[in-house]
Amino acid sequence: MIELSTKSLFFVLLLLLAPFVLRYRWKGRKTVFLILNIAVISLAAGSLMQLAITAVWILIPFLFVRFVKKQQKLQPVLIIWLIASFVYLAGYGFLFSVLHLDLILPFKILGLSYFLFREIDYVLQMPYLKEQGYACDLTDYLNYVLSFYTLLAGPILRYKAFADDFHKDEDQKGYIPIAKQELFTLINRVVNGYFKVYVISAILDHYARYWFDGLKSHSSMLHAIVAFCIFAFFNCWFIYFNFSGYCDIVIGAAGLAGLEIHENFNRPYLSCNVIEFWNRHHITLSEWIRDYIFMPSYKLLLSGPLAKAAVAAQAIALFFTFFVAGIWHGTTIDYVMYGFFQGLGIVVSLLYREKRKKLLGKQKNKAYENNRAVIWITRIMTWSYISLTFSFTGYPVMPLFLR
């Protein structure tokens, strides 16, 4: 078993080797990519049992799409099974403790969270993609699910985008050259990514842990609140630099290999409300949950009890969507609170926007939104809310309130 991270020698060697393999157009290209992907998941597995369970869990969606008839009728059954098995394999301790169950396996599957999103996307989209002429053999499917570029922390892939990108320029033969300026730009992005992850975020993480560890020693409530706010400040910037730095590394490295990975950040801390924030932070996640959680929930509510209350339906669907997305991020009760506060922030932003439009009218509301003072005040308020609520990711915050 190897430690797989962006600083591991194995991962660095992969990033250096892949461009020479993947930029060369030949029949064995996707097979070689598959060998690299399988090598990553195999070497990172803790045991043969872990590898076997991972293989079964990954192969079932492919076999379903390939051999099961009347797929659309049976899709909900498979999706429910995938989600239920994900909850089990991920080890949602707080849920099993409530149910008084002890079913957790003694290991975690690398990339499990991102496997789930890719598998659901594949199952739901492949019937329509087949009608558009998309072919998908086992090698393509496994490369899509196992791609080592996005295995550790995303961005989240969609099968159509992956297939379009991986198979582009297949009519060409030989090595696909890269322009000198593009080469320097991509290398610079990878280097900047490593600097963000292992220098800037390391410093921020150190101070975040320092202030969090010191919270228990404050006898004064005021001092504890101030310390928590300082901790939240360092932690939110750590999350940004660590995650965006990782994305810089894999997006830049994939670009060197001739592959395109979608952008995942667009200066999120300059957002003026929580809705805008989630359109600029972890963009591929926001797009995925919009398509597969929000839209079905919203349509269901509109076709039922909230047929004449579109804003209420939107608010409920948004809260549910981000609550589920929050729980997806982690397996402890802290992530339940994280999801709750993200959903709450989204709903408050939505209702405030709708109320403001009615009170001010179209022209005054537009002038209000473009007012420079308003922009910076709302940016600070949004950033503060995100900082405080992001404190529930990676730290046992709830025990501080329950002691």
C-alpha positions, 0 to 999 in steps of 0.5 A: 500500500502506498500513500497517495497524495500530490506530494508522493513520489509515485503521484509526481512520477505519474504526472511527469510520465502521463504527457509522454503517453497520452499526447501520443495518438495510437491504438493502445493509448486508452489501454495504457491510461487504464493500466496507469489508473488501475496501478494507482488504485491497486497500489493505494488499496490496503488489501486484496479484499478492499480492491475486490470490493472496489472493483465490484462496486465500480463494475456493477453500473457498467454491467447494468447499462450494458446488459439490463433491459428496461433500464429507465424503469430499474434506474431508481433501484440501482441509484438507491443501491449505490447510495445505500452501499456508499453510506455503508462503505464510507462509514457514516458512524453517526448514522450507524450509532443511531441505528445501533448497527456495527457494519462498518468495514475496517477500511475506506475505499480511495475515491469513493465519494467521486466514484459515486457521482461518476457512476450516477452520471454514467447510469443516468446519461448513457442511454441518451448518449447511446442515441447520440452515437456515443460508444462506451466499452469497459476500458472507456468506462474504467478510465472515466471512473478511475482517472487518477487526475480527479481521483483524490478530490475532483473536479467532478467528471461527466462522462460526455465531457470526458469522452469528448475530450479523451477521444478528440484528435483521434484522426491524427497520428503520432505525437500532438505537440504543445505550443511553447506558451501553453507549455509554460502556462501549464507548468507555471500552474502546476508549480503554483498549485504545489506552492498553494498546497504545501506552503501557503495552505500549510502555514494557514493550517498550522495557525488554524489548528493552533487557534482551534486547539486553544479553544478549550483553554479559554475561560471567558466566553468573549475570548473563546468567541474571538479565538473561534473567529480567528480559527475560522479565518485561517481555516477558510483560507486553508480550505481555499488554497489547499483545494484550489491548489490541488485543482491547479495541479491536476488541471495543469498536469492534465493539460500537459497530457492533452486532457481538459479538466473543468475549472472548479474555482472562480474567486469564490470569496468575492461572492455577494451572497451564498448562492453566488458563492456556490456558483464560484466554489467547487463549481463542478459539484454545484453543477452536478447537484443542480442537475441530479438533486435540485432539478428533480426535487424542484420539479417534484415539488412543482408538480405536487403540493407547491404547484403555485408556489415556485419560490417556496418549491425552489427554497425547499429544493435548494435546502434539501440539495445543499443539506445532502451535499454537506453530508456527502462531504463527511461522515460525522455529525459536524458535516450534518451541521455543515450541510444544514448551514449551507442550505440555510444560507442558500435559502436566506439568500434566495428569499432576501433577493426575491423580497428585495426585487418586489420592494425595490422594483427592477431598476432600483434593485439593479442600482442596489446590486451595482452599488459599490458600497453594497457590493463590498458589504455583502461580500464581507457578510458572505465571506464571514458566513462561509468562514464560520460555517466552513469550520464544521469541515475537518474539525470536531466543532460540535463537541465544543457546543455540547460540552 
